[in-house]
Structure formats: structure tokens, C-alpha cells
Amino acid sequence: MEGAPVRFRAIEDCEASGISIPAGPYIGREKIQATDNDPAGREFLYSLDMTDKGTSLDVTPLVELGKITVVRQSAL
């Protein structure tokens, strides 16, 4: 998934697509796209860069649940 680089923090140990994600900081991507149902609406998609596996992992559901937070530059 292409998108802007972003920092994440896993609040607790969690799992996505069968891959364990230990609590701690991560680097990933945030993609914003228009929704089909509402042209004025936006949908945020998040992925973690899995450099050891050479792929990215969709963590949007974990961000929505609050298990992974997005660290904005203004919060640093």
C-alpha cells in the first residue's frame, strides 16, 4: 500500500493476519482515500512495514480498535 510514512505504537501485544505484533514502536504507512458511498467522506487505511518479511501488513482494524495508535508529528 502506498501512502504517507507514519509512526505507530502498539499499546499491547496483538495479532494481525496470524502475525504477532509485540507492544512497541513501528513504522508504517497511512493512506487516505475517498469513500464510494460519500464523495466528501474519507477512509483511512494503515499498514505496518514488515521489513523482515519484505511486505506490509494491514493493521487498519487494530487502529480502529485502539490497540495500535498513530503517532502524529505534532505529538512528538
Residue frames as a rotation matrix with the C-alpha (Angstrom) as fourth column:
MET 1
0.588 0.809 0.000 0.00
0.809 -0.588 0.000 0.00
0.000 0.000 -1.000 0.00
GLU 2
-0.467 -0.684 0.560 1.39
0.647 -0.696 -0.310 3.38
0.602 0.217 0.768 -0.92
GLY 3
0.728 0.684 0.046 0.81
0.483 -0.560 0.673 6.35
0.486 -0.468 -0.738 1.31
ALA 4
0.407 -0.552 0.728 2.49
-0.544 -0.786 -0.292 8.76
0.734 -0.277 -0.620 3.70
PRO 5
-0.373 -0.591 -0.715 5.04
0.334 0.633 -0.698 7.39
0.865 -0.500 -0.038 6.18
VAL 6
0.390 0.536 0.749 3.76
-0.609 -0.460 0.646 7.35
0.691 -0.708 0.147 9.74
ARG 7
-0.792 -0.611 -0.008 4.85
-0.355 0.471 -0.807 6.07
0.497 -0.636 -0.590 13.15
PHE 8
0.369 0.889 -0.270 2.74
-0.269 0.380 0.885 3.64
0.890 -0.254 0.379 15.14
ARG 9
-0.694 -0.482 0.536 2.79
-0.688 0.221 -0.692 2.39
0.215 -0.848 -0.484 18.71
ALA 10
-0.071 0.614 -0.786 1.30
0.079 0.789 0.609 -0.97
0.994 -0.020 -0.104 19.62
ILE 11
0.126 0.227 0.966 -0.26
-0.850 -0.476 0.223 -0.40
0.511 -0.849 0.133 23.05
GLU 12
0.247 0.000 0.969 -0.33
-0.662 0.730 0.169 -4.11
-0.707 -0.683 0.180 23.84
ASP 13
-0.855 -0.468 0.223 0.74
-0.203 0.698 0.687 -7.36
-0.477 0.542 -0.692 22.20
CYS 14
0.263 0.957 -0.122 -1.70
-0.546 0.043 -0.837 -8.11
-0.796 0.287 0.534 19.39
GLU 15
-0.545 -0.359 0.758 -2.03
0.320 0.746 0.584 -10.11
-0.775 0.561 -0.292 16.19
ALA 16
0.239 0.588 -0.772 -2.99
-0.672 -0.474 -0.569 -9.31
-0.701 0.655 0.282 12.58
SER 17
0.611 0.101 -0.786 -3.42
-0.735 0.440 -0.515 -11.93
0.294 0.892 0.343 9.87
GLY 18
0.940 -0.179 -0.289 -1.80
0.251 0.939 0.237 -14.54
0.229 -0.295 0.928 12.10
ILE 19
-0.014 -0.983 0.180 1.33
0.487 -0.164 -0.858 -12.43
0.873 0.076 0.481 12.65
SER 20
0.433 0.101 -0.896 2.23
0.899 -0.119 0.421 -11.49
-0.065 -0.988 -0.142 16.22
ILE 21
0.153 -0.346 0.926 2.85
0.226 -0.900 -0.373 -7.78
0.962 0.267 -0.060 16.85
PRO 22
-0.135 -0.258 -0.957 4.61
0.977 0.126 -0.172 -7.18
0.165 -0.958 0.235 20.19
ALA 23
0.849 0.419 -0.323 3.91
0.494 -0.845 0.204 -3.92
-0.188 -0.333 -0.924 22.03
GLY 24
-0.127 -0.923 -0.364 6.24
0.580 -0.367 0.727 -1.12
-0.805 -0.118 0.581 20.97
PRO 25
0.138 0.122 -0.983 7.02
-0.466 -0.868 -0.173 1.42
-0.874 0.481 -0.063 18.21
TYR 26
-0.041 -0.088 0.995 6.68
0.744 0.662 0.089 0.69
-0.667 0.744 0.038 14.48
ILE 27
-0.633 -0.132 -0.763 7.00
-0.408 -0.781 0.474 2.45
-0.658 0.611 0.440 11.12
GLY 28
-0.316 0.568 0.760 4.29
0.716 0.668 -0.202 2.15
-0.623 0.480 -0.618 8.50
ARG 29
-0.959 0.061 0.278 2.05
0.188 -0.599 0.779 3.95
0.214 0.799 0.562 6.04
GLU 30
-0.317 0.901 -0.296 -1.21
0.286 -0.207 -0.936 5.87
-0.904 -0.381 -0.192 6.19
LYS 31
-0.926 0.099 0.363 -3.37
0.348 -0.146 0.926 6.11
0.145 0.984 0.100 3.08
ILE 32
-0.415 0.824 -0.386 -6.40
-0.050 -0.444 -0.894 8.37
-0.908 -0.352 0.226 2.80
GLN 33
-0.959 0.155 0.239 -8.93
0.262 0.151 0.953 7.64
0.111 0.976 -0.185 0.08
ALA 34
-0.559 0.829 0.023 -12.37
-0.829 -0.559 0.027 8.92
0.035 -0.004 0.999 -0.80
THR 35
-0.621 0.438 0.649 -15.24
0.023 0.839 -0.544 6.59
-0.783 -0.323 -0.531 0.03
ASP 36
-0.912 0.311 0.268 -17.53
0.340 0.205 0.918 5.35
0.231 0.928 -0.293 -2.74
ASN 37
-0.105 0.959 -0.264 -20.71
0.987 0.134 0.093 5.99
0.124 -0.251 -0.960 -0.75
ASP 38
0.812 0.331 -0.480 -19.92
0.454 -0.876 0.165 9.57
-0.366 -0.352 -0.862 0.22
PRO 39
0.473 -0.668 0.574 -17.64
0.635 -0.192 -0.748 11.63
0.610 0.719 0.334 -2.07
ALA 40
0.446 -0.291 0.846 -16.99
-0.494 -0.869 -0.039 14.11
0.747 -0.401 -0.531 0.76
GLY 41
0.899 -0.058 0.434 -16.07
-0.368 0.440 0.820 11.29
-0.239 -0.896 0.374 3.16
ARG 42
0.092 -0.933 -0.348 -12.62
-0.834 0.118 -0.539 9.82
0.544 0.340 -0.767 3.63
GLU 43
0.987 0.103 -0.125 -11.38
-0.035 0.888 0.459 6.41
0.158 -0.448 0.880 4.64
PHE 44
0.260 -0.933 0.250 -8.07
-0.965 -0.259 0.037 5.93
0.030 -0.251 -0.968 6.46
LEU 45
0.935 -0.070 -0.348 -6.06
0.021 0.989 -0.143 2.76
0.354 0.127 0.926 5.83
TYR 46
0.455 -0.789 0.413 -2.97
-0.876 -0.314 0.366 1.79
-0.159 -0.528 -0.834 7.82
SER 47
0.882 -0.251 -0.399 -0.20
0.099 0.926 -0.365 -0.72
0.461 0.282 0.842 7.20
LEU 48
0.652 -0.737 0.178 2.95
-0.354 -0.088 0.931 -1.70
-0.670 -0.670 -0.318 9.07
ASP 49
0.417 -0.632 -0.653 6.19
-0.785 0.112 -0.610 -2.16
0.458 0.767 -0.449 7.13
MET 50
0.844 -0.158 0.512 7.37
-0.176 0.820 0.544 -5.71
-0.506 -0.549 0.665 7.73
THR 51
0.394 -0.765 -0.509 10.99
-0.919 -0.322 -0.226 -5.34
0.009 0.557 -0.830 6.58
ASP 52
-0.467 -0.597 0.653 11.96
-0.627 0.743 0.231 -8.82
-0.623 -0.302 -0.721 7.77
LYS 53
-0.064 0.535 0.842 9.24
0.406 0.785 -0.468 -10.32
-0.912 0.312 -0.268 5.53
GLY 54
-0.922 -0.383 0.064 9.58
0.228 -0.403 0.886 -7.78
-0.313 0.832 0.459 2.68
THR 55
-0.377 0.873 0.310 5.89
0.653 0.013 0.757 -6.88
0.657 0.488 -0.575 2.79
SER 56
-0.805 0.221 0.551 3.38
-0.488 -0.774 -0.402 -4.70
0.338 -0.593 0.731 4.59
LEU 57
-0.729 0.537 -0.424 0.64
0.654 0.728 -0.203 -5.78
0.200 -0.426 -0.882 6.96
ASP 58
-0.241 0.741 0.626 -2.83
-0.046 -0.653 0.756 -4.19
0.969 0.154 0.192 7.05
VAL 59
-0.754 -0.047 -0.656 -3.46
0.636 0.201 -0.745 -3.05
0.167 -0.978 -0.122 10.64
THR 60
-0.633 0.569 0.525 -6.48
-0.277 -0.799 0.533 -0.80
0.723 0.192 0.663 10.00
PRO 61
0.379 0.844 -0.379 -8.77
0.139 0.353 0.925 -2.90
0.915 -0.403 0.017 12.24
LEU 62
0.053 -0.435 -0.899 -6.27
0.969 0.242 -0.059 -2.72
0.243 -0.867 0.434 15.13
VAL 63
-0.922 -0.314 0.225 -6.01
0.281 -0.945 -0.169 1.07
0.266 -0.093 0.959 14.77
GLU 64
-0.256 0.919 0.301 -9.82
-0.310 -0.373 0.875 1.31
0.916 0.131 0.380 14.79
LEU 65
0.537 0.430 -0.726 -9.93
0.455 0.577 0.678 -0.81
0.710 -0.695 0.114 17.98
GLY 66
0.762 -0.283 0.583 -7.25
-0.540 -0.775 0.328 1.34
0.359 -0.565 -0.743 19.65
LYS 67
0.866 -0.489 0.108 -4.72
0.338 0.731 0.593 -1.46
-0.369 -0.477 0.798 20.07
ILE 68
-0.254 -0.904 0.343 -2.32
0.958 -0.185 0.220 0.40
-0.136 0.385 0.913 17.78
THR 69
0.617 0.430 -0.660 -2.13
0.391 -0.894 -0.217 4.20
-0.683 -0.124 -0.719 17.84
VAL 70
0.430 -0.444 0.786 -0.86
0.766 -0.282 -0.578 6.56
0.478 0.851 0.218 15.17
VAL 71
0.135 -0.488 -0.863 1.84
0.728 -0.542 0.420 8.91
-0.672 -0.685 0.282 16.43
ARG 72
0.819 0.217 0.530 1.45
0.528 -0.645 -0.552 12.27
0.223 0.732 -0.644 14.67
GLN 73
-0.149 -0.936 0.319 4.46
0.681 -0.331 -0.653 14.57
0.717 0.120 0.687 14.25
SER 74
-0.002 0.206 0.979 2.77
-0.378 -0.906 0.190 17.21
0.926 -0.370 0.080 16.40
ALA 75
0.916 0.390 0.092 2.63
-0.248 0.372 0.895 14.67
0.314 -0.843 0.437 19.23
LEU 76
0.456 -0.811 -0.367 6.39
0.685 0.583 -0.437 14.07
0.568 -0.052 0.821 19.26
